[in-house]
Amino acid sequence: MSENSETPEGAAPAPSAPAIPPGPQPAPLRFFGTTWVAPDGHYGLRRVGAAVGSLLAAVAACFVLRFAYQGLEIADVGGFVGVLVVAMFAICSAIAFRKTWEGFGRRPADPAREENLRGLKAIGFVGSLLAYFFRTFTEAPGEGLRRREYEEAAARYAKRRASRTGNPAARRKKGRRG
């Protein structure tokens, strides 16, 4: 074994990392990685797992909210406060569901506004979990958006590569005879 080599003499070198093809790379999705590009690698099982996991998390969250409501009843804060809390969670969950669902299909037009809604979406986390659950029936959540962006980037890359072929200095000018 030489001083600079980490492999023993006679042993085959370890395979190198897979070569990254030139051009744009697909963005990974949470829980799915890049299996959405070519649905393999247990993509279907991952979708089922994501659906079951998000539904179980939503059910657990409802139990936690139920215990919180029972705490309000024990504290005897009154019916008005109880109605306000239920209405607040219902409205915030509906808004969170809608915003999460829209986020799977397009990028927000105003990122600052989305940042301001983060607290509201945190309160309505049950709605976000349910949006994730329902979206997994049609695709991996966010797959359509990432697929469109990836295909557009790949088309732009191919167009740039096609327009740069050849040596520009060797091209003849139109209209001139040489």
Residue pairs with C-beta under 8 A, 6 or more apart in sequence:
1 7
1 8
1 9
2 9
7 13
7 14
23 153
23 154
23 157
23 158
23 161
24 150
24 153
24 154
24 156
24 157
26 34
26 36
26 37
26 146
26 150
27 34
27 146
27 149
27 150
28 34
29 36
29 140
29 141
29 142
29 143
29 146
30 141
30 142
31 46
31 49
31 50
31 140
32 43
32 46
32 47
32 50
32 140
32 143
33 41
35 41
35 42
35 43
35 46
36 43
36 139
36 140
36 143
36 146
36 147
37 147
37 150
43 140
46 140
47 136
47 140
48 136
50 132
50 136
50 140
50 141
51 133
51 136
51 137
54 129
54 130
54 132
54 133
54 136
55 129
55 133
57 129
58 126
58 129
58 130
58 133
61 125
61 126
61 129
62 126
65 89
65 126
68 85
69 82
69 85
69 86
72 81
72 82
72 85
73 82
88 123
89 123
89 124
89 126
91 124
92 120
92 121
92 123
92 124
92 127
93 124
93 125
93 126
93 127
93 130
94 124
94 127
95 117
95 120
95 121
95 124
95 127
96 120
96 121
96 123
96 124
96 125
96 126
96 127
96 128
96 131
97 124
97 127
97 128
97 130
97 131
98 127
98 131
99 114
99 117
99 121
100 121
100 127
100 128
100 131
100 132
101 131
101 134
101 135
102 108
103 114
103 142
104 131
104 135
104 141
104 142
104 144
104 145
105 144
105 145
106 145
107 145
108 114
121 127
121 128
131 141
132 141
135 141
172 178
